[in-house]
């Protein structure tokens, strides 16, 4: 037997589940396919390795779809300040403060699992949504208006519109024949979950070095997430060290403001890639999140632009008349691509510029970027706009990402 749905969202991670929740109680029949349900949350658990810096725009979306309380009831860490510097943290640095734009904080550091748990919890309250989990996709026969998704347990789902929320190696995107433009950065990101001697902190920072930035993300209590961008060879060498030797390397290379790291809880790494789909929309398919774009994580904007995708696409679908039978056609969905593609491309290009400017040790360039950081800290007119950009509040926002 085949189950028929208006929308099948392949991928129930943060972005895919957010789209489903935004369409909860709508006239669309929806199936969400997720490979594995996240482990239950316990307050005394160590912090997960995978965390995200959620902007205020992302928070607004999550509030508007009834999910934010489910996140804050578990574990979040707001931060009020963000500092960026290279060689001289006292003179050649830029610090952003939420008080500059009369906001209580710049954003929140949240474990990805906490966000996904809250979204799936909310998703299950809607009668028009079926969460199929665990779900392993066996094959996808793409056909606009009648795509067939076969699962490994024998179930078959017929979708009028497929929504690809299945990551950078999207099977939905491949089935629909949509290509990508991509290249790998000569850089890896090593992520470590640690405990420090310092109590709860309210600042996230990045120090630029010739091999890549060193970044600090505060978590609740004395916990923190460290991100060490480095060359592939150096990253693999660091991963091969014992825990004690790795902590000594952190002590040697990270700035003094980190304080003493008492304990290494977990570490992992991943290669960095820029990738952009050649189109976001075709008849019968829409791409969102990493299936549409992958960005350098330098400014932590990956999941935030994914949530803006979710807000935009949900808004487009909700604006269509309930009796619109051609909702799966590109002509009905084109507004989503128009709203998101250029914005995402600009963000990708900005991250590329940062990567290239700060990834060389040519003396004149080094002098100019340090001078630029020093000057940027003293620009009262431009600074609020930069802060709002980092918070996702600068430029046109989808309605669901605006403050309630």
N, C-alpha and C positions, 0 to 999 in steps of 0.2 A: 504494500500500500504506500501511496505517496501522500505526504502532508503538504498542503498548499498554504503558502504565506505571501503576503504582499512584500515583506522585506525579510531577507535572511542576512543577519550580521555575522560574518565569519570572523570571530575574534571577540572574546568577552573580557579583554583587558580594560585598562582605564578608559581609553577613547571609545572603543566599541560599546562598552557598558554605559558610558555617559550618553551616547546617542540614543540607546534604547530607553534609558530613564527619561530623557527629554521628550520621547514620543509615547511615554506611558499614558494610558487612558485615551489615546487618540483613536481614530477610526482605522488605523493600520493594524493588520495582524503581523506579528513579528516573532521570529525565532532568533535566538542568540546562541551561537555555537562556541563553546570554550573547552579547551582540551583538559584542563585540570582545575578543580576548585582550590582556591588558596587555603592554606592551613589556618585554623581558627586562631584568633588573637588572644593572648594572655598578657595582662599588664606587666607581669614580672619577667616576660621573655626578653632576651637580648634584642637590641635593635637589628633590623634586617640590613643587609648590605646595600640593597637597591632602594634609594630614596630619591625624591624629586623636590625641587624648590618651586612650590606652587605660587603663581602670581595672584594678585588681587582679582584679575579678570577670571582666572580659573576658579578662584574661590567663589566669585559671584555666580558663575555657571553652576557650581556644585550646590550652592545655596538655593538657586532658583529651581533645581530639579529635586530638591529635598534630600540631599546627600550629606551636606556639610556637618550636620549634627552627628551623623554616624561616624564621621572621621574624628571630630574633636572629642567624642566620647571615648575614643580609643587613645590616640597619641599623636600630638603635633608639637612643633616647636616654632613659634613666630620669631622673626628677626626684624630688628628695627634699623640696622645699619649694614652697609656693604662697602668694603674698602678694596681698592685696586692699586697696586704699586709694582715697581720693578726693583731698582737698586736702593732707593732711599725712601723708607716708609714715612719719614718725618716731613720731607720737603717735596719729593716727586711722587705724590700720591693723590688719589681722588677718593673721597669718602661721601657716600650718599646716606641721607638720614630721612626716615619717614616723616619726621616733624617738618621737613622742608615743604611738604605738600599737605600738611595737616591730616596725616593718616596715622593710625596707631602702630602700624608695622608695614614693612615692604612686601612681606610674603611669609610663607610657612614652609618649613622643611618637614616632609611627611614620607613615611615608608610607603612604597608602591603597593605593598600587600594591604596596608590599612585602607588606602583609597579604593582598591579593587573590592575588598570585602564590603565596604560601605555601599558601593555602587550595586553590587550583586544582591545585597540584602534589600535594597530599595527596589531593584528591578523585579524581584520575586513578588512584590505586592501588587503588580499590575495584571489585570485579567487578559489584556491583549498581547502579552509577551510570554513566550515559552523559553525558558533557559534550559538548554540541552547540554549537560555537563556531567561526566566527561564526554566529549565528542571528538572523535578522530576522523577527519575528512579523508575518505578513500579516493574520491574523484569528483571533479566538477565538469559537467557538460554545460558550457556557456551558450546561452541563446537568449537574446534580449526579450524580456517579458516571460520567459519560461525556462530559466536555468535550473538544472537538476544537480543537487548536491547529494552524493552518496556517502553515508557514514560507514565506518568499519563494522558496526553492529548490524548492518543490513538495512537500516532506515534510509528512506529517501525523502528529500525535501525539495519541493518545486517552488522557486522564488520568482516573482515578477521583477524584483530589484535585488541585486546582490550588493552588499556594502562590505568592501574589503577593509577590515580592521585587523588584518592578520600579519602585520609587521613588514619589515624591510624585504623579506624573501616571500612576499605575498603570493600564494597559490591562486587566489582570485584574480589578481592583476595579470598573472601569467595566462590563466585560462581565457581571460578577455582579450589577450593579445596586446596589452598596453606595455610599451617599452619604457626604459628608464635611462637617464643620463647619470653616470656615477663615476667617482674616482675615490681612491683611498688616500687619506692623509698619512704621511710618514710619522705617525704618532699613535700611541696607545694611551688609554686611560686606566690607571691602576686605582682601584677603589678599596679603601680600608675602613672598617668599622672599629672604633677605638674608644677607650675611656681615658680621660685626662684628669689632671689634678684640679683644673679650674672648675668651678660650679657652672650652672646654667649660663650660657652666653647669648648675647642678643645681636651678634655680628657674624656675617659671612664674608670671607675675604679670599683674594687671589693675589699671589705674588708671581710675576712673570720671570722666568729664567730662560737661558738659551735653549734648553731642551724641552721647555714647555712649562705651563703654569703649575704652581702648587696651590691647592684650594682647600678651604676649611668650611664645612657646613655644620652648624650647631644642631644637636639633637637634644632631647629632653634630659635633664639632670646633667651628669658629667660626661655624657656620651657625645660623640662627634663622628662625622664622616669625612675622611680625607680623600682628596682626589689628586693623584700624582700623574700629570701628563708627561710622557717621556717617549724616547725612541723605542721601537720594537725590541731591539737587543737589550737595552737597559731595563725595560719593563720585565722581560723574561728573566734577566739576571736577578732583579729584585724579588720576583715571585719565587725564585729557587732558594732564597735565603731562609734560614731558620727564623722563627718568630723573634728571637732575641736579636739576631743580626739585622732583621728588617727594622725593628724599633730603633736600633742604633743608627741605621741609615736615615730614618725619619728625623731623629734628633740632630743628625749632622746637616741635613739639607733644608729642613723646614725652618721658617723664621722663629725667633724667640717668642713672639706673641702666641704661638701654639701652646707654650707651656710644656710640662712633662707629660708624656703619654705613659700611663700606668699599665695599660693592657691592650693587646691586640685581640679583637674578637673574631674577625674574619677579613679575608682579602680576596680580590679577584680582579680580572682585567678584561678589557675588550678593545678591539681595533676601532679606529674612527674612520667614518666614511661619510662623504656627501653623496646624496642620491636624490633625484627628483624625477617623478613620473612625467612622461611626455604629455599626459592629460590626466585630469582628475575624474572626468565624467565621460561616459559613453552610453549609448542606449543599453539599459539593463544593468549598469554597474557604476558604482561610485567608490573612489578611493579616499581614505581618511588616515590621519596619523602617519606612522612610519611606512605604511603601504604607499603613501603619496610622496613623502619627503623624509629624508634623514639629514640631520644638521649636526655640525660640530657642537658638542655639549658645553662649550666654553662659558656661555652665559646661562646655561640651564634652561633654555627655552624650548627644548624638544617636546615635552609633554604639554607645555603651555600652548604652543601653536596647534598641537593636536586637539586640545580642548576647544580652541577657537574654531577648528574644523567642525567639531561635534556640534557646537552652538550654531554655526552657520547652516550646516546641512539640516539639522532638526528644524531650524526656522524656515528654511525653504520648503521642506516637506509639510510643515504645519500650515504654511500660507496657501498651499494648493487647495482648491475646493474639495470637499469630501467626496464629490461625485466625479472627480477627475480620474478617468480610466487610464490615461497615458502618463501617470506620474513617474513611471520608470524610464521615460524617454529623455534623451539629452536635452531636448528643447525645454522640458519642465525643470531640469536640474542645473541648467547652465549658470544660473545666478550664483550657485555655490562656488563654482570654479572662479567666476569673476570676482567674488568677494575674497577668496582665499589665496589663489595662486600667486598674484603679484606680491601680496603681503608676505607670504612664506619665502618667495624668492629674494625679496629685499633682506629678510632676516638671515637667510643663508649667505648672501653676499657680504653682509656685515660681519658675520662670523668668519668668513674666509679672509676678509681684510685684517681682522684682529690676528688670525692665525699667521698670516704672511708677515705682517708688520712686526709681531713679537717673536717670530721663530727664526730670527737671524741675529747675528752678533756684529754686524757691520757698524763701526763706531759712529758715523754720522746719523744713521737710522736710530741707533740706541740713544744718542743724545736728544734727537728730536722727539722720540716717544716719551722719554722721561720729562722733557720740557712740556710736552702735551699734557701729560698727567698732572703736572704741577699747575699748569694754566687752567685745565678743566675744573680743578677744585675751587677756582676763584671766579667762576662765571655764574653770577646769581640769576641771569636771565635764562641761560641755556640749561642749567642744572635741573630745574624742576621737570623740564621736558624729557631729559635723559632718564630721570627717575621714573616718570610715568611710562616711558617706553619699556623700561625693564619690568615694570609691574603689569604690562599688558594693557595699560589704560590710555595710551597715546594712539591717535588715529581712529578710524571707524571700527566700532565693535558690533558683533552680532547682538541682537536684542537679549538673548539668553545669557550673555556674558556681562551685561550691564548690572549695576547694583539694583537689588530689588526695591 
